[in-house]
Amino acid sequence: MAQVPQTFFDALAVRTWCGLALRALGRAREEIDAINVYPVADGDTGTNLYLTVESAATAVEAVFAGHGTGDGEPALSDAVRAMAHGALIGARGNSGTILAQLLRGMAQVLADAGDSPHTDGSALRLALRRAADSARQAVAHPVEGTVLTVASAAADAAAGAEGDCGTVARAAYEGARAALAATPGQLAVLERAGVVDAGGRGLVTVLGALVEAFTGEAAREAPLRDLHARVGAPDAHARGTTGAGTREGTYGEAGTGTDGEAGTGTDRETGTDTAVETAPACPSDAGGPAFEVIYLLEADDAAVARLRARLDALGDSLVVVGGDGLWNVHVHVDDAGAAVEAGVEAGRPYRIRITHFGLGDVHTGRERPPRERAQRAVVAVVPGEGLAGLYTEAGATTVLARPGEPPASGELVQAVRRAHAREVVLLPNDADLRHTAAAAAEQARTEGIRVALIPTRSAVQGIAALAVHEPERRFDEDVVQMTSAAGATRYAEVVVAEHESWTTAGICQAGDVLGLIDGDVAVIGADVTATARTVLDRMLQAGGELVTLVVGDEAPETVAGHLEAHVRESYLAVDTVAYRGGRQGALLLIGVE
């Protein structure tokens, strides 16, 4: 259905643009993945762009949800800042990182509108220029024939357009399309493979969505096969899939192979959460780095400047985007540990993802035979590094959900794929992730994977389900047993109130300790241990055989010992087990089975 035309750029236009871009990338994702040959033919540029935009769209939706329905729309500045921040924290791969910086550059201009509800075509022209320039500055060694070239062409075309936002957006889109068609003539690896640049193709898709957001009309877009034909490669789709060409230059659409929080653990020296992944096997040149390293980094500008210099000496494809104390760092290196250590010296790195390029020896291009699919796997969302390690030891594939940063459905789909099993049990471990997990399960089913979603609302329910999981049982029977164990587990959490509010237990003040049982506030107190003990007593009044305690980093060190002693002295035949949860948001998670 056609969108209602909008003359100005306002918060609704931002929301509409993100939604349209997400749908368009969803349709084009596989085609973009297939033409991803530069600098590593790991075939996931379309997927990385989709996940990045999905994170941006989720952040914008949160702004609208928080604004309510009675006071009109949010300010344009709030919407564009949310879009940029969402893209930054959710950026995947080289392509997604560059797109995040493009959106950040636009936001820097559009947010100057302050409390104004909208801005016009002249501001959009400036925003596109800032976007292209800031993206180039973020790349250590820009190479022509990539998404950077397409972004610059879009800004140049927009600069010569006079009129409203729709006119400017359409000019930018047409300029980007022309530049995309010319990329094979600028980069030899693209010409040999007979494809256009995958990242540039994704940006054209995003700009096409911008045109539709303002005009209500779908942008005219040549099919990929037509673009391939212009460079004389009718079989380009297939060649892109097999990874024709070699690594050239220092910037390209590397991607992250299979994104997500695979095998998440905690670095014992830095305390950072790390995911180590393996990208699909693909040929690589003899001199290309073996690993892609990505992390979010909290650091000041001076430290980041030193970090850039150090990482540039370690590898290639270096892109550092962000600002205001939060950065997204992307680099290809042979020494992944050194790249992470450099981040530790610069500030606090987290959400670290290390991807090995290929199942075979990337320096020789040899591939190992594809591994056999497992019959069954468990995929679980976990709120902290400690629990991620626990779940991983139990054989689950984990997705780390940091406080305020819930995973998107695309991340869950990627985790299901990464589990590489015919049957998957999905544990969202959060009531708010029910719809996200359902969407991910539905997508995975279309790919031939049998997925059962168990609606766990807390990580302690997931622990109970995982404890009775038996891969040798029939799938339906295993799911029933896991569901029963989760349903028989009452859950609670102890948190600190951030502001004054009404609760089911009365009015709480900022700084009060809250005890929530099954999602509702049951206790308001001043002391963490005392509040937790009251919560535990209320839960055990209904009976129980096993108490599970998951202690967060910010909880008092003695709380677990006090609660274990209390259970031992007051409740006969009730066992207690305690785990360290890490930075899990809640001070304490409690489960009673």
N, C-alpha and C positions, 0 to 999 in steps of 0.2 A: 504494500500500500504506500502511495506517495506521501512524503512528509509535507507539512505545511511550510511554505516558503518563509524565511526569516531575513529581514533586511539587515539587522544588527547582530553583533556577536554578544550574546548574553549567556547566563548560566544554563538556560534551557538548550541553547545551541551547543554548548559544551557537552551536555548530557546526550543530546541527540547524536552528535558527531561520534562520541565514544561508542554508543550502541551500534550505529551504522558501520563504523570501522571494524568493530568486533565481528559482526555478522559477515561483512565482506571478506575479512581475513579468514573466517571459518570456511567460507566457500572456496577460497583460493589457496588455503594452507597446503594441501597436498601438491598442487602444481608448483607452488613456490619452493617447497621442500625439494622437489624433483630437479629443479634447475640450480640448486645450491652447489657450486663447484669451486668457489673461491673464498679463502685460500685453502680450506679443508672441505672436501666433498662429503660432509657428514649428514647432508640431507635433512636439516631441521630449521632452516631460516624461517619458513612460514609458521612453524609451530612456535618458535621463540617469539616472533612478532605477535602472534595471537595471544600468548600468555602475558606478554608485556601490556598489551592493550586491555586485556581482561582485568589486570590489576589496576590499571588507570580507571577503567569504567566502574569497577567496584568502589574505588575511593570516591568518585564523583557521586555515585548512588548514596554513599554514606553521608555525604554533605546534604543531599536533598532529604534523606531520612531524618537527619538531626535537626534540620531546619523546621520541620513540621509542615502542616498543610494550611495553617491559618494566617500566615504572615507573608504570603507571596513566595517568590523564588529567592534562593540565596544570591548573594552578590556575585558578579562575574569573577572578581578576584578570588573569592573563596573556591569557586568551582575550578578555575584553571590551576590554582595552587594544588588542589587535591588531585587533579588529573596528573600534574607533573610529579607529585610525590608518589602517587600510586605507581606510575610508570617506573620511577627510580627504584623503589624497593622491590618491584616485581620484574625488573628487566632480566631477560634471559638471552644469553649469547651475545655475540658482537652486534648483531643486527638490532636486538632489543635494547641494548645499552645505548646505541646511537639514537634510536628512536626516542628513548627516554630523554636524551639531551636535547633533541629537536623540540620535544614538547615542553621541556623546561625553558628553553630559549623563548618560545612563544609565550609561555606563562609570565616571564619576566616583563614583557611588554604589556600584555593584556591586563595583568594585575595592577598596572599603574592607574587603571580606571578607578581604583579605590572603592568607595561605596556606590559608585555609579552602577546602575543595573545593566548597562551595555556600552559597547563601543562600535566604531564604524570601520569602513573599508580601509581607510588610511592607517588605522592601527593594525589591521590584519597584515597590510603590506610590511610594516615595520616588524611585526612579530615573525613573519616568515623569513625576513632577512636576518633577524637576531638568531633565529633557530638554525639557519644554515651556517652562520659564522661561528656560533658557539659549538656546534657539532664538530666543525673542522678543528677548532682549538682543543677539543677534548681528545682527538686522535693524535698519537705521537708522530706518526708519519703518514699523512693523508696520501691516498692513491686515487687517481682519476679513473673513471669507469665504474665507480662504486656508488653506494647510496649517497655519499657526500656530493658527488657530481650532480646527481638527480635533485638533491635538496637545493643546491646552489642555483640550478637552472630554474627551479620552481620560484625561488626568491627573485631572480632576475626578471622572470616573466611577470610576476606579480607587481614588481616595481613600476612597470610601464602600463599598468591597468588603472583606469579611473572609473569610479563607481562604487556601488555598495559591496558588501561582503561577498555576495554571490558572484559578482563580476570578478572580483579579485581572486577568489578561490578557483574559479574556472580557468582563469589565466594561468595561475600557478600549476593547476593540474595539467593543462595542455603543455606547458613548458617542461614539466616533469616527464610526461609521456614521450616527448621528442628526445629528451636527454637519455631516457631509458633505452630507446631504440638504438641510440648511438653507442651504448656502452661496449658492445663487442669490438668496435673499432678502436677502443681506448685501452682495452685489457686483453692481452693475447690469450690468456687461459679461457676467457669467455668466447673468443672467436673460434678457438680450437674445438670447444665443446658445442658451439652453435647455439648459445643461450645468451640471454640478457642477464644483468646482475640481479641476483635474487633479492637482496636487500632493497635495491632500487625499485624492483617490481612491487615489493611490499609497501614502500612509501607511496607509490602511485595509487595503490589500492586505498591507503589511508586518506590521501588527498581527494580521491574520488568520492569517499564518504563525506568529506568536508563540503564538497560541491552539493551533494544531495541534501545535506543538513540545511544549507542556505536556500537552495532553489526548489527543493521538493522533487527534483528529477534525478534519476540515476545517471551518473556520468558516463559518457561514451568511452568504452574501453575495448581496445583490440584484444582478442583472445591471445593467450600465450603462443599458440601454434602459429598465429600470423606474425608475431614478433620473431619467432624462430625462423620462419620462412624468409624474412627479410635478410637474415644473415646466412642464408643458404644451408640450413640444417633441418630438414623435415623430420629427422629422428632425434631432435635435440632432447626431448623429454626423456627418452631412454638413456641417452648418453649422460644427461645430467644425473640420473639416478645412479649410474655406475661410477660416477666420479671422474670423468675425463678431465685431463689438465693437471697442472702442478701448482704448487704454492708460488705466488709471485708477490713481491712487495711486502709491506708490513701491515696492511689493513685489509680485512675481508669479512665476509659473513660467516664467521666460524661456528656460531651456535654452541649449544651445550650438549649435544647428543640426546640423552634422555634426562631432561631436567627434573628437579625435585630434590627431596632430601633423602637420597638413597644411602643406606648404611650409615645414618647419622650417628656420630659419636662425639665425644668431648676431648679436645686436645688437652693433655694432662698438664702442659706447661702454660698455655695461654687461656684455658677455660673457654675457648671458642667452639661453637658447634660447626661440625665439618661434615660434608657429604662427599664421598668419593664415588665416582660413576665411571662407566665405560660406554663410550659412544659406539654406535653401530660400526662394524668393520668397514673401512674404506681405504682405498689406495692413498698414499701420501708420498711426498717427495723424500729424497734421502736426507735432506737437511732440515726438515721442519721440526719444530718443537713437539714433544710428545704429549704435553698436558695443556689443558685450558684451566685457568684458575680465575674464579669470580668470587668476590665478596663485597658485602656492604661494610663501610668503614666510617667510624666516628673519629674525626680528626680536624685540626685547624688547617688553614690554607698553606701556611709555611711547611708544615709536616707533609702535606700532600705534594707540594712542589718537590721536596726531597725524594718522596716515594716515586714520583714519576721518573726521575733520573735513575733511580736504582732499578726499577722494573724495566726501563728501556734498555739497560745494559744486560738484563737477564734473558730477555726474549723478544718477541715481536707481537704484532696485533694489539698493542697497548692502547686501551681506551679508559680514561678516568672521567666520569661525569658526576655532576651534582654540585654541591656548595652549601653554605650555611651550616657547616659542621657535619653533613652527611653525604657520603660519596659512594658510587658504585664503581668498583675496580674490575677490569677485565684484561687478561694478558695470556699469551701462549708462551710456555716455558718448558725446559727440560727438567728444571729443579723446582718442583711445585712447593716443596718445603721452604725454599729460600724466598719464594714469592709471598708466602703466608707470613714468614718471619719479618719481611719488610713491612707488611701491614701492621704487625704487632708493634714494631718500632715506631710507626707513624701514629698509631692511635689504637682504637678497639675494633678489630675486624670481627664480623659475625656473619651468619648464613653463608658460610664458606662452601663452595662447590668446586671440586676438582674432578675434571673429566679427562680420561685417557682416550686419545684419538685412535680408536680401532682395537679390535680384539687380537689382531696379529701384531707384528713388529712394524710400527709406523715408519721406521726409517728404511725399511726394505719394501714396504707395500704388500707383504705377504698376509693373507687372511687365514685365520683358523676356521674350521668348519663351524657353522652356527650351532650353538648349544641347544640341546633338546629341551622342550618346554616341560616344566614341572606339571604334575597333575593338579596340585592345589597350592594356593598361597594365601596369606593374610596380609592385607594392607591396612595400616592404622595411622590416624592423625594423632600426634602426641604433642603436649604443650611444653615440654622441656627436654633438655639434652639428656638428663639422667634417665628419664622414662624412655627416651628414644633408644638409649643403649640397652635398657632392659628388654624392650620389645624386640630389638634386633637380635639379642642373644636368644630370644625365644623363637627366632626364625621369621619374624614379621618384616615386611618392607614398610618403612616409616616415612611420614611426611611431617616435618617439624612446623608447628603453628606457634609463632611467637606472639606475645600479648599485643593485641591491637592489629595483628597482621594475619588474619585467617587465610588459609590456602584457598585458591580459586579452583573451580571445577577442572580446569585444564591441568593443574598440578596433580590432582587426584587421578585423572586419566593417565597422565604420564607415569605415575607410580604404579598403577595397575599394569600398564604395559611393561614397566621395568621388572615387575614380579615374574613375568615371563611364564605364566601358568595358564592352563586351560580353564581352571576354576579359581575364583578369587572371592574371599570373604572380606568385605569392606567395613571397617570400624571407624566411624567419624569421631566418636568420643566427645561430642559437643552437640547440644540440641540445636544451636544456631547453624550448624553445618548440615542439617538434615536435607534441605533442598539442594545444596551444593553437591553433596554426596550422591543424591538420587540422580542428578543430572550427569555426574561422572559415570555412575553405574550404567545408565542408559546408553551413553556414548560408547562405553567399553563393550556392551552387548552387541552393538551394531558392528563391532569388529570381530565378532565370533567368540568373545570371552564370556564364560558363564559367571555372572557376578551376583552374589547375595549381599544385600545391605542389612546389617544388624544395627538398629537405631540406638547405639550406645550414646549416652549423654555425658559421660565422664570417663576419663582415662582409667579410673579404678574399675568401672564396669568392663572396659576393654581388657584389663588384666584378668578379670574373672573369666571372660569369654575365652581368652587365649589359653588359660590354664586347662580348660577341658577340650581344647582343639585337638583332634586326632585325624591327620591327613589320610589314614588308612580306611576310615569309615566312609560309607556312602555320603555324598555331598549333602543331600537333604538332611540326613540324620545328624551330620556334623553341625550344620547350621542350626538345627533345632536345639541341640545340646548347648551350643555357644550362646544362642539367644536366651535360653532358659537360665544359664548361669549369669548372664548380664542382667536379666530382669530380676533375679533374686538378690541382686546387690544394691543396697541403698547407698547413696553417695552424698557427700557433703564437702564443703570447702570453707576455709577460713581466709577472709580477705580484709583489707583496710579500706574504709569508705573514703572516696575521693572528695565528696562534697555532701552538704546537707541534703537529705531527701526523706520522703515518706517510704516506709517499708511495711511488710506484713507484721513486723514485730514492734512497730512504732517509728518515731522520728529519730534518725541517726545524724550525727554531726561529722564533718570532715575529720578524719583521724580515728574514728571509732573502729573497733574490731567487730566484724560481722561474721556470724556463723550461718551459712546457708545449707539447708537440708533439702535434697531433691529440687534444688533450684530456687527455693524461697527462703528469705531471711527469717531465721528462727531465733537467733540470739544476737543481742547488741551488747558488747562489753568494752572494757578498757584494756584488758590484758590478753595476749594471744593464748597463752597456755590455759588460763582459766576459761576463756571462751571455748577453746577446743575441747576441754574436758566436759563442759556443759553440753556441747553438741554431741559428743560421743555418748554421754549418759542417755540423752534423749533417743539416740538411735538404738542403743542396746536395750532400751525398755521393751522393744518389740522382739527381742531375742537376737541371736547371732552366734556364729561359730568361729568366724575369722574376721579380724580387723586389719585393714590395709592402710598404712600411713605413707603418704608421699610428701616429703618435706621440701619446700622451696628454699632457694638460697637466702632469702631475706627473713626467714623464720628464725626464732631463737634456737641456738644449737641444742638447748636442753629439752625442747618441746617433745621430741619423740621419746626420749627416755622417761619423762614424766608421764606421758600417756601410756606407755607400755607398762610402767609400774602400777598405774591406776587400774588398768584392765586386769593385770595379774592379781591384784589385791581384792578387787571388787566383783569380778565376774569369773567364776569357776568354769573351766573347760572352754574358755574363749582364748584362741591364739592371736598373736599380734605379729605382723611383719612390717618392716619399715624400709623405705627406699629414699634415696636422694633424687629430687626431681630437677634440680638446676633452676634456671630462670624460667619458671613456669607460669608466672602471673600471680597465682594464689599462693599465700603463705603455706597452706597445708591442704592436701586432698585426703579425704577419709572415705573408706569403703567398708561396709559391713555386710558380710555374707552369712 
